[in-house]
Amino acid sequence: MKVTRRDDHESLANRRHEIIVAAWLALESASAGADELVAVQQALNDETISPAEIARELARAGAELRHPEIIVCDARWRAARLETQARTFAGIAPLQNAAPLELKDAESALAELERLRCAFARDETALNELNSLAVDARKTLIKRAKDASLSPHVREVQAEIAEWLRVWLETPNLFVQWLELRKASATFTAKFADS
């Protein structure tokens, strides 16, 4: 019999539940609050699991929850994750700015985008977020490329960078080599020699 993806997911969820409950039981605590949630999270060695998720699993196992502590603990965890994400994605901020991009700034941001893609190779959630940022940036660049209030040269630059993002999204493994070839092409040098 072939195991389906759903069976794999259920098996993983059951295993996670067992680990969470075992880690909590090892604490020998009568109830679960902030300290216990943090201890269980450390035992899991997985900071992507929120304190609220841990609390839900403990509630399923019949643990008494100290709700006010759990709410504060989860809020702190989420704030810390947002801060970490902001630092992590700071290098690609130029792709999200409201101002039109210069080629050199876009090239630096795309190099960082590629570095993050490699760093997140095993984190599907982070990769999806990264791709989503790139898709949004490309849409913005396409709009700028059509914006008649911008100079023709600025519009061409925005269209060029949008193309870079298209290639990165479609073939990220080939992007670095493609970009080097693109920049060496006669068409690129004729258009952007002064950029």
C-alpha angles and dihedrals in degrees: 000000000000117000112230128218090250090056089051091049092048091048091051091047091050091048091049090049091051093049093048093049093045091050091050093047089051088060089061091215122156092218140011125247138142098305093049093047092052091047091050091047090052091048089053090051087214117112092182090077108087124226088243091057090050091048091052091053091048091049089053087055091052099257119157108241128212094215101190091055091046092052093050092044092050092047091052091048091051093047091050091050091051090050092049091048091050090054092043094052097038091104092061094046092108088067088059099044121114093229122085114267129243117222095244092051091047091049091053092047092049091049088055090045089055092046090053091047090056092044091051095046092126099035107084093182093054091045091052090050091049092050090047090054090050093049091050091047091050092051090051091049092050090053090050091049088059096042106116091198089070123077118262090248093052090048090051091050091051091049090049093052091046087056090051089054091048090055092045091051094047100039110012093164091060098038100098093051092042092052092051090051091046093051090049093052121109091234093056094046092048092052101037108024091122096044 
